[in-house]
Amino acid sequence: MTHTTPSEAPTKASKTRRRFLSAEKKFQIYLEAQSSDKPIAVLLRREGLFSTDLARIRQQVKEGALERLSAKPGKKREVLDTTAYDALKRELQDKERALADLGKGNGVTS
């Protein structure tokens, strides 16, 4: 008879991989949980989720809805990633330097 210590016993968590759910799939699960005539436990079992996962999805849907609904009407502001911003900033600095050099060459003082 062999004895295994808890540290030697294989854990289920180490063998299971975390699932990635797309935004569309999360929203589908949310809608089904909100309007389903079946018990939520059936949905959770079918999707392989825990009740905490559904609570997290509900919270994300709420935050997303509040963010969109709080947006002011009108033209949306364009968001630049940091690399594009840095490239534009460098380009502007180069142009400012070139203008300053041109001004110095023509005898114009600033």
N, C-alpha and C positions, 0 to 999 in steps of 0.2 A: 504494500500500500504506500503510495507516494503522497507526500504532503506538499502543497504549494503555498507559498506566502502570498499575501495580497499584491506585493510588488511583482511577483512572477506571473500572476494570473493575467491573461489577455483582457484588455478592456474593450468594450464595444465602441467607445468613443474614438479610439485610435484607429479603428478599421473603417468607420463611416466617414464619408466625405461630405462636406457642407454643400448643399444645393444652392445654386444661384437662380433666383427667380427674376425674370424681367419685370419691368414696370407694368407691362400689359397683363402678365400673368397674375401679379399681385392685385391689380385692380379687378381682374376677373374673379379672383378668390374673394375679394372684399364684397363685390356686388352679389356674389352667390351667397355669402354668409349673411348679408343684409336682407335678401329677399327669398331665401330658400324656405320651402315648407318642410324640408328634411332637417333632422337635428344637425347642429354644427359639428358634432363629433364625427359624423359620417364624412363630411367634407374634409375635416382635418386628417382622418385616417386615409382617405383616398389620395390626398395630396402629400401625405407623409409629414405633416406639420404638427406642432404643438400649439396649445392654446396661447402661449406667450408669443409665438410667431404671428398668430392672427391679431393679437393685441398690438404688436409692433406695426403690422400692416395697416391696421385701423388708424393708428397714431400718424403714420406717414401720409395716409390719404387726407387726414384732417389737416396736417401741417401744409400739405401741398395745396389743398383747397383754400385755406386761409391766406396763403401767400398770393395765389392767383386772384382771389376776390378782393384783396386789399390793394392790388395794383391800381394806380390811377389811370383813368382813360387817356387815350392819346397815343402818340408814337412811342414804341418801346425803345428803350436805350439799348444800344448795341454793346455787348460785352466782349472785350478783347482778352485773349489769354496773355499771360505775361511775356511770352517770347515775342508775340506780335507787337506788344506795347514797347518792349525794349528795342526792337528793330526800328520802329517809327521814331522813337526818341533819339536813337543814334543818327538816323537819317536827318532829322531836324537839326541836331548839333552840327553835323557835317555841312549842311546848307548854311547855317549861321556863321560857321568858320569861313566858308567860301565867300560869303557876302562881306565879312569883316576884312578878309584879305583883299578883295576887290576895292573896298573903300580905302584901304591903306595905300594901294597902288596908284590910285587916282588923285592922291593928295587931299582926300576928304577926311576930315577929322570927326570923330564922333563925340 
